[in-house]
């Protein structure tokens, strides 16, 4: 039995990834299914399978794309003279503007974390984050602390878990939160 839907599509890979972002934004990563995505983009169910093989393959491509987008955002901030707080704000902005990517990127149970594209993009983003804390005591520990703060805040914001109203702009609040981490030892004590 054929569905009567064409296999070919202008840029099927891009269309399926965009549809997956929509599904994850609407209902979460667990709601993603290749048949549903094929229906959404108007092709037979074989189309997405040809490009991604399975759901994990699709989410791997989405994670790699997300890490690349994050690295681009961090690089632009750094190249614009941004400091740690600016990088933290860029991280939060990315997490809010690319919620679906963010939800998948840090869930290795959903994708293939050892995929070369994911590993390379994750390494690039990580190096940019780590560079933001250069000169701050023990670099490895400072990087983990910085990432924990901005990632934790972004996750709390995205999930609606903040019980107090910290403000309307996640980037402004994220900047203030990040500022607490490395402020001058002499101030505020």
C-alpha positions as CSV (number, residue, x, y, z in Angstrom):
1,X,0.0,0.0,0.0
2,X,1.4,3.4,-0.9
3,X,0.5,6.6,0.7
4,X,0.4,8.5,-2.6
5,X,2.8,11.1,-1.1
6,X,6.0,11.8,-3.0
7,X,9.4,10.8,-1.6
8,X,11.2,13.8,-3.1
9,X,11.2,17.2,-1.5
10,X,13.2,20.4,-2.2
11,X,15.4,20.0,0.9
12,X,13.8,17.1,2.8
13,X,16.6,17.0,5.5
14,X,16.1,20.6,6.4
15,X,12.3,20.3,6.3
16,X,12.3,17.3,8.6
17,X,14.7,19.0,11.1
18,X,12.5,22.1,11.1
19,X,9.4,19.9,11.7
20,X,11.2,18.2,14.5
21,X,12.0,21.5,16.1
22,X,8.2,22.4,15.9
23,X,7.2,19.1,17.5
24,X,9.8,19.3,20.3
25,X,8.7,22.9,21.0
26,X,5.1,22.0,21.1
27,X,5.2,18.6,22.9
28,X,8.8,17.7,23.8
29,X,11.4,15.3,22.4
30,X,9.5,12.2,23.4
31,X,6.7,13.2,20.9
32,X,9.0,13.1,17.9
33,X,8.3,10.3,15.4
34,X,9.6,9.9,11.9
35,X,6.1,9.0,10.4
36,X,4.5,12.1,12.0
37,X,7.4,14.2,10.6
38,X,6.9,12.7,7.2
39,X,3.2,13.5,7.3
40,X,4.0,17.1,8.4
41,X,6.3,17.7,5.5
42,X,4.2,15.9,3.0
43,X,6.3,13.0,2.0
44,X,6.2,9.2,2.4
45,X,7.5,7.7,5.6
46,X,10.6,6.5,3.8
47,X,11.9,10.0,3.2
48,X,13.0,10.8,6.7
49,X,14.2,7.3,7.2
50,X,16.5,7.7,4.1
51,X,18.1,10.8,5.7
52,X,18.2,9.9,9.4
53,X,17.6,6.1,9.6
54,X,15.8,6.4,12.9
55,X,14.7,8.8,15.6
56,X,18.1,8.7,17.3
57,X,19.7,9.6,14.0
58,X,17.3,12.6,13.6
59,X,18.0,13.8,17.1
60,X,21.7,13.4,16.6
61,X,21.5,15.7,13.6
62,X,19.5,18.2,15.7
63,X,22.0,18.0,18.5
64,X,24.9,18.6,16.1
65,X,23.1,21.6,14.6
66,X,22.3,22.9,18.1
67,X,26.0,22.8,19.2
68,X,27.0,24.5,16.0
69,X,24.4,27.3,16.6
70,X,25.6,27.6,20.2
71,X,29.2,27.8,19.1
72,X,28.4,30.5,16.5
73,X,26.5,32.6,19.1
74,X,29.4,32.3,21.6
75,X,32.0,33.0,19.0
76,X,30.1,36.2,17.8
77,X,29.9,37.3,21.4
78,X,33.5,36.7,22.1
79,X,34.6,38.3,18.8
80,X,32.5,41.3,19.8
81,X,34.6,41.8,22.9
82,X,32.3,40.0,25.2
83,X,33.4,38.9,28.7
84,X,32.2,35.9,30.8
85,X,28.9,37.6,31.7
86,X,28.3,38.4,28.0
87,X,29.0,34.8,27.1
88,X,26.6,33.6,29.8
89,X,23.9,35.9,28.5
90,X,24.5,34.6,25.0
91,X,24.2,31.0,26.3
92,X,20.9,31.9,28.0
93,X,19.6,33.7,24.8
94,X,20.5,30.6,22.7
95,X,18.7,28.3,25.2
96,X,15.6,30.3,25.1
97,X,15.6,31.0,21.3
98,X,16.5,27.4,20.4
99,X,14.6,25.5,23.1
100,X,14.1,22.4,21.0
101,X,17.8,22.1,20.2
102,X,18.7,22.8,23.8
103,X,16.4,20.1,25.0
104,X,18.1,17.5,22.8
105,X,21.7,18.6,23.0
106,X,22.3,17.7,26.6
107,X,20.3,14.5,26.5
108,X,22.8,11.8,25.3
109,X,20.1,9.2,25.9
110,X,18.2,10.7,23.0
111,X,21.0,10.9,20.4
112,X,24.4,9.4,19.5
113,X,26.8,11.6,21.6
114,X,29.8,9.9,20.0
115,X,28.8,10.9,16.5
116,X,31.7,12.8,14.9
117,X,29.5,15.9,14.0
118,X,28.1,16.1,17.5
119,X,31.5,15.6,19.1
120,X,33.2,18.2,17.0
121,X,30.4,20.8,17.5
122,X,30.2,20.1,21.2
123,X,34.0,20.5,21.5
124,X,33.9,23.8,19.7
125,X,31.1,25.2,21.9
126,X,32.9,23.9,25.0
127,X,36.2,25.5,24.1
128,X,34.4,28.9,23.6
129,X,32.7,28.5,27.0
130,X,36.0,27.5,28.6
131,X,37.8,30.5,27.0
132,X,35.3,32.8,28.7
133,X,36.7,32.0,32.1
134,X,40.4,32.1,31.2
135,X,42.4,33.6,34.1
136,X,39.7,32.8,36.7
137,X,41.6,30.6,39.2
138,X,41.5,26.9,38.3
139,X,40.4,27.0,34.7
140,X,38.7,23.6,34.6
141,X,36.8,24.2,37.8
142,X,35.9,27.7,36.8
143,X,34.5,26.4,33.4
144,X,32.4,23.8,35.2
145,X,31.1,26.4,37.6
146,X,30.3,28.9,34.9
147,X,28.6,26.3,32.7
148,X,26.6,25.0,35.6
149,X,25.3,28.5,36.5
150,X,24.2,29.5,33.0
151,X,22.9,26.1,32.0
152,X,21.0,25.6,35.2
153,X,19.4,29.0,34.9
154,X,18.5,28.5,31.3
155,X,17.0,25.1,32.1
156,X,15.0,26.5,35.0
157,X,13.8,29.4,32.8
158,X,12.8,27.1,29.9
159,X,10.9,24.6,32.1
160,X,9.1,27.3,34.1
161,X,10.6,25.9,37.3
162,X,11.4,29.4,38.7
163,X,8.8,30.0,41.4
164,X,9.7,33.6,42.0
165,X,9.3,36.1,39.2
166,X,12.9,37.1,38.4
167,X,11.9,39.4,35.5
168,X,10.6,39.3,32.0
169,X,13.8,39.1,30.0
170,X,15.8,35.9,30.5
171,X,18.9,37.4,29.0
172,X,18.9,40.3,31.5
173,X,18.2,38.0,34.4
174,X,20.8,35.5,33.1
175,X,23.4,38.3,32.9
176,X,22.7,39.2,36.5
177,X,22.9,35.5,37.6
178,X,26.2,35.0,35.7
179,X,27.6,38.2,37.2
180,X,27.4,36.6,40.7
181,X,29.9,33.9,39.8
182,X,33.0,35.9,39.0
183,X,32.5,39.3,40.5
184,X,35.5,40.9,42.1
185,X,36.4,39.4,45.4
186,X,36.6,42.8,47.0
187,X,33.0,43.8,46.0
188,X,29.9,42.6,47.7
189,X,31.7,41.1,50.7
